[in-house]
Amino acid sequence: QIEQLSTKHLPVRILPLDIEGQLWPPGIIVKDIRIIPKAELANTIAPIRIQELSIQLRPQSLLTGDFKLSEIIIRRPEVTLLTDPKEIKKNIKTSI
């Protein structure tokens, strides 16, 4: 569903391989994420890869119903900015 929502509402397409819930501390871990830029954004950014994204909620906020994040960790991101149109097409084809 993340892929469908991102395709419809964002300038990128998000393709997570695995999503795990975490009980304590409460949060989620998303693994092996590919982010494919669309339209004009694809002219300057090659597809992005993230090994792991960890998002944790502040446990006290769960008691009040006011969900606040306590930590966001991005592990091993790979981001490439492109300037040559030939490189852009080559990177998009190899990432999909």
C-alpha positions in Angstrom: 0.0 0.0 0.0 3.0 2.3 0.6 3.9 2.0 -3.1 0.3 2.8 -4.2 0.0 5.8 -2.0 3.5 7.2 -2.9 2.8 6.7 -6.6 -0.5 8.6 -6.3 0.5 11.5 -3.9 4.3 12.0 -4.0 6.9 12.9 -6.5 8.6 9.6 -5.8 7.6 5.9 -5.8 8.5 4.2 -2.5 9.2 0.4 -2.6 9.9 -1.1 0.8 10.9 -4.8 0.9 9.9 -5.4 4.5 8.1 -3.6 7.3 8.2 -4.8 10.9 6.3 -3.6 14.0 8.3 -3.1 17.2 6.6 -3.4 20.6 9.2 -1.8 22.8 10.1 0.9 22.3 7.0 1.3 20.1 7.7 1.9 16.4 8.4 0.4 13.0 11.4 -0.8 11.1 11.3 -0.6 7.3 14.0 -2.5 5.4 15.5 -2.4 1.9 13.7 0.7 0.6 14.0 1.9 -2.9 12.8 5.4 -3.7 12.3 6.1 -7.4 12.0 9.8 -8.4 9.2 10.7 -10.9 8.8 13.5 -13.4 11.2 16.5 -13.0 12.8 15.1 -9.8 14.1 12.2 -11.9 16.2 14.6 -13.9 18.5 15.4 -10.9 18.2 12.5 -8.5 18.9 8.8 -9.3 16.9 6.2 -7.5 17.7 6.2 -3.7 18.3 3.1 -1.6 18.1 2.9 2.1 19.1 -0.3 4.0 16.9 0.4 7.0 14.6 3.1 8.4 13.7 2.9 12.1 11.0 5.1 13.5 10.3 5.1 17.3 7.4 6.7 19.1 7.8 8.5 22.4 6.2 5.9 24.8 4.7 8.6 27.1 2.8 10.1 24.2 0.8 6.9 23.7 -0.9 7.4 27.0 -2.2 10.8 25.9 -3.1 9.7 22.4 -0.7 12.4 21.1 1.7 10.4 18.9 5.2 12.0 19.0 8.4 10.6 17.5 11.4 10.0 19.8 13.8 8.8 17.2 14.3 8.4 13.4 17.3 6.4 12.3 18.3 6.1 8.6 20.9 3.4 8.0 23.1 3.2 4.9 21.4 5.6 2.6 22.7 5.9 -1.0 21.8 9.1 -2.8 23.2 10.1 -6.2 22.7 13.5 -7.8 22.8 13.5 -11.6 23.8 16.1 -14.1 24.2 14.0 -17.3 20.8 13.0 -18.9 22.4 9.7 -20.2 23.4 8.8 -16.7 19.8 9.4 -15.5 18.3 7.0 -18.0 21.0 4.4 -17.2 20.4 4.6 -13.4 16.6 4.4 -13.7 16.7 1.3 -15.8 19.1 -0.6 -13.5 17.1 0.3 -10.3 13.7 -0.9 -11.3 
